[in-house]
Amino acid sequence: MEIEELREAQKLDKQPHRRDEKRTFRSPGSKDTKKPSKLTPKYNTYTRFNTKRENIIKEILNARIIKPPARAGNYQNQRFVDRTKHCAFHQKFGHITDDCIVAKDLLERLARQGLLDKYVESRKGRRENSDREENKQAMADNNKKEQTTPDRPRGVISHISGGFASGGETSSARKRSYRTMLAIEGTIQPKKDKDPDVTISFNQADFRSASPNLDDPVVISIQVGELLVRKTLLDPGSSADVLFYSTFIKMKLSEKLIQPSSGELIGFSGERVPIMGHIWLKTTMGEIPMSKSIDIQYLIVDCYSPYNIIIGRPALNIFRAVVSTLHLCVKFPV
């Protein structure tokens, strides 16, 4: 591109010099038999700019987008030129930038290559309008997305699992239960009980602690068989009702009551605790007369725990109990 520009500039520069030389040695009475050749525009139509071509030439020369002709600035000593006209591209007198065909063709080529979009009146307006429309659409989409759908998750973290609530003792049984759960298409209505529906709610009077909102676990006392067992944790996040082996020893129950059960319980940090077996024990929650007694199937594990028993989802669902960690209490129909 630069070579072509220089060639065109050299052609334009050589013609006036030849004419001047001929004028120097021509007799006053002689007439020109040869007319000077003129450059013809390369393009049929030219882009309309939002500023003068002279300003654009100066800016792109300063930004070094283009280079001036090799002889630029060496034309000022020419005689017989109109010094009221100056070309910013050739940096010489005799014609203005807007009438310079070389500069005009150069700017047109740069404009069609997309290098002068900010000087093009129509493209600049379209680009600004397009940018505004895109920004409005992006903001609308973001607002709509925030109002309707949350961001997609980056991954999946499974819950603590194990026990009978996981679908069975073996891995194949748990997989079948999981596939069955995913295959459910509609909501299965629970069977209507003979007992009337009970609405369970909590209010300010249900605060039992002198210093509420301490984020303490919900720990109660329940009656298991004929014994009152304190430090019983109500954990809706547990998939099993757990009786620790140390508590089983304290209850002085017979080892023959333990029925075989295989499998493991998986904890928060991924540790696996083997299941020693399971046992059915009559469990009473509440105080007479506001109490309920149900046979609960406990999994027996031998590991350290600050609690004696953990009541999980299976027993809570049988009791139809609702646990409020805010009020540190549990309510169930009796």
N, C-alpha and C positions, 0 to 999 in steps of 0.2 A: 504493500500500500504506500509506504513512504517513497519507494523507488518510483512508482507511478506519479506520485505528486511532484517529486523533484523533476521528473522528465517533462511533465506538463508545465511546470514553472519555468524550466529552462527554455522550452519552446516559446513560451510567451515572452520571456526576457530577450531572447535572441532577435526576434523580429524587429522591435523598435531600434535596436543598435544598428542593424543592417540598414534600416531606413535612414538613420542619422548619418551613417557613413556615406550613403549615396547622396544625401542632401549636401554633404560637405564638398564633394567633388563634382556636383552637378552644376551646369551652367545656369544662370538665372533664366534664360529663355526656354530651357528644356522642360518637358512635361513627363510625369510619371507614366510609364507604360505598364507597370506591374502594381496591382493593389495589394496591400498587406493582408496576409491571411488572418482570419478570425477564428477563435475557438468556438466550437458549437457545443451547446449543452448536451450532457449525456442522458438526461432524464426528461420525460415529457411533462411530468408534474412534480412539484416541489412541496415539501412539507411547510406548513405555516407555523412559525415559532412564536413564542409569547414575548420575545425580546428581539433586539436588532442582531443581525448576523455578526456585526463588529464586536458586540459584547460577548457573544458566544465564542468567537475566535479567540478573543483575549483570555477568556476563562479557561478554555481547553488548552491553550498554549501555556498558561501559568500552571495548570494541573499536569502538563506534560502528557496529555492524551495524544497530541500530535506534535510534530516537530516543524519548525518553520523551514522554508526553502533554504538551500545551502548558501545562496547569495543574498539572503534577506538582510536588509539594512545597508547594502552597498550601492543603492540606486540613487541616493540623494544628490549626487553630483551631476546627475544628468541635466542637460540643458533642454530648453523648450518643453518643460512639463508644467502642468497646472498644479501648483503647490497648495491649492485650496482643497484638493482631493487627496486622500491618503488611504491606503489599503493596510489593514491590520495584519493580514496574512503574509503578504509579500514585504510589508514594512517599507513601502516606497510611495512616492507621490505619483499622481497621474490618473488614478481611478479610486473609487471608494470600494469598501468591502462588499456592500450590497450588490454592486455591479460586477464583482470579480467572479468570473465563471468557475475558475479553479476552486476558490473558496466555497462557492455555492454548491458545486458538485461534491466537494469533500464533506460538507455539512450534511448534505442529503444522504450520502452513503453511511455516515455515522448514525444519522437518525434512523435509517432503515435497519441498521444493526442493533438498535435499541440502546445506544450509548448516550443519546440526548433526550431521553424521555422527559426529564424535568423541564426541558425547554420547549417541548411539543405541547401546544395548547390543548388539543383534543385528548391526547394520551394522558396528560397530567390530570385533566379533569376526570377522565374515566377511571384512572388509577385511584384518585382520591375517593371518588364515589364508590368504587369497588371495595377499597379498604374500609370505608365507613360501613358499607353493607356487610362485609365479612365480620367486622368487629361487632356490629349489632347482632348478627346471627349467632356468633360465637357466645356473646353474653347471654342471649336468649336461650341458647342450648344449654349453657352452664347452669343458668337459673332453673331451667326446666328439669335438668338432671338432678340438681340439688333438691328440688321439691319432690320429685317422683321416685327416683331410684338412687340408692347409695352406690359408692364406688365398688367395683368388683373386687372380691378378696384375692390377695396374693397367694394364699395357701390355705390349708385345712389342718386344724389341730384337733385331734380326736379327744373325746371325753374319757374320764376314768371309767373303766369297764371291768367286767368280771361278774361271776355269780349267775344266779338263775334269771335275773332280769335281762341278761345279755342274750337270751334265746336258748340256752342249754349248756350242758357241761362240755360237750365236744366242740371243736372248731367248725366241723361241718354243720352241726345244729345251729350254731350262731350265724353261720353264713346263710343258711336257709331262712332263718328269722329275719336277717337283714334284707335279703332279696324280697321276702314277703312284704316287709315294711315299705320298700321302694315301689312295689307293684300296686299298692293301694291307690285306687283311683278316686274314690269318694269317701266322704266322712261316714263312719259307721256309728249310728246312733246307739248309745248304751241302753241296755234293757231297763225298763222302768221298775224301780223297786216299790215295794209296798209302802215303805216309809215316805212321808211327804218331803218335798224339796226343802232344804234348809239353806238360808242365806248366811254366810259367814263373813263378818266384817270386823275391823279393828278400829278403835278410837283412842282418845287421849287417856281414858280410864284404864286401858290395857297395859300401860307402862308399869312394869313391876320393879324396875330398878330405880334406885335413888339417883343414879347418874346415868341417864339414858344416852343413847347414841354413842356407846363406847365400842361398837362393832364386835361385841362378844359373841361367841357361839351360843346356840340355843341348847342348853344342857338341862335335862330334867331327871326326875326319878320315876322309875316304873317298877311294877311288881311282876317278877318272873317266877312262875310257880308260887311258892310260899315265901319267897324272899323279896325284900325291897332292894332294888339295885339303883344306887345313885350313879352320878357321872355318866348318864346315858346321853350320847350326842345325837341330835336330830339333824340328819344330813340329807337333804333332798337331792344332792348331787351324787350320792352313792347308789350304785346299782345292786347292792346286796345288803342284807341285814346281818351284821357281823357280831358274833359272840367270841371274845378273845379267850384263849385257852386258860390264861391265868384266872379269869373270872369263872370259867367252868370249874376249875379246881376249888375255888373259894365256895362255890355253890354246893360242893360235895355231891355232885351228880355221878352216876355210874357211867363208866366208860362204855358199857354195853348199849347205852342209849344213843351213842354216836353212830350214825349210819354212814357208810362209805360214800365219798364224793370226790371226784377228781377235778382237776383244773387249777387255775391260779387267779388271784386278784391282782390287778395292775393299778399301781398308785400314781401319784402326780408326777414324780420324777422318773417313772418307768420301771420302778422296782417291782419285782414279781414275788408274791407271797403264796406259797402252796396252801391249798385247802385241805385240812385234816379230815373233814367230814361235815355232815349237817345234822341238826337236831331240831325236833319240834317241841316248843315250849309255850305254855299258856301265858300270854302277856296281857297285863292290865294297865291301861293308861287312864289317868284321872283319879279322883277320890270319890268314894261312895257318898251320895248316890249318883253323882255326875261322873260315871266311869264307864269304860267299855273293855271287855276281855275277848281276845281273839288268839287262836293258835298261830304262832309265827314260826316260820322255818328259818333258823339261823345257820349261817356258815361259820364253822369254827376254824380259826387261824391262830397260829402260835407265833406271835411277834409282839414287840413292845408297843404300848399305846397308853396315853394319859387317860383314856376312857375305858369303861368296862364293857359297854355295848354301843354299837352304832346302829341306829334305826335309819334305814335308807328308804328309797322310793317304794319297794314292795310293801313294807309294813305301813308306811304313811298312806299309801293308796288304799290298803285294806281298811284302815281306820278312817279313811276319807278326811284326813287331817290336813290343815293348812298351817304352815309355819311362817311366822313373821319374825325375821331377824331384827327388824327395827324395834318391835315391842318386846322381843325376847320371850315369846310365848307361843303356844300352839293351841288351836281350836279344832274341835271335831264334833260331829253330831252324836248324841247318845239317846 
